[in-house]
């Protein structure tokens, strides 16, 4: 029923806690809601927070490493960047910095500055260009 509900009512879910095997299935399914598996970050958080509310965690894109496209400049870095934002917030307690990163990614996507898995009209940018766009937006917000 969870897989069906995720497709039927995705806004109903903010966080889904499950075992790895089922998580792999559900994250692949959820990626279709966004249009690309390269957009979704993930975190596996430790069970206990410290006195500041921070938790140890492992952060990664839901899709893993994608060795078949390594070095081709076509991988979407968005999920990795957003995973870093999750690390800033959940493990380091840096809420403002995490929000800045998330806003920079949102701005890039709103301007259709993205890799070919997201922008399919011929205006796609490379992996490093996407990183540069996000980094420039972060720098601009700090100025």
Secondary structure, DSSP 8 states (H G I E B T S, - for coil): -HHHHHHH-GGG-S-----HHHHHHHHHHHHHHHT-GGG-EEEEEEEEE-TTS-EEEEEEETT---GGGTTTT----HHHHHHHHHHHHHTT--HHHHHHHHHHHHHHHHTT---TTT--SS----HHHHHHHHHHHHHHHH-
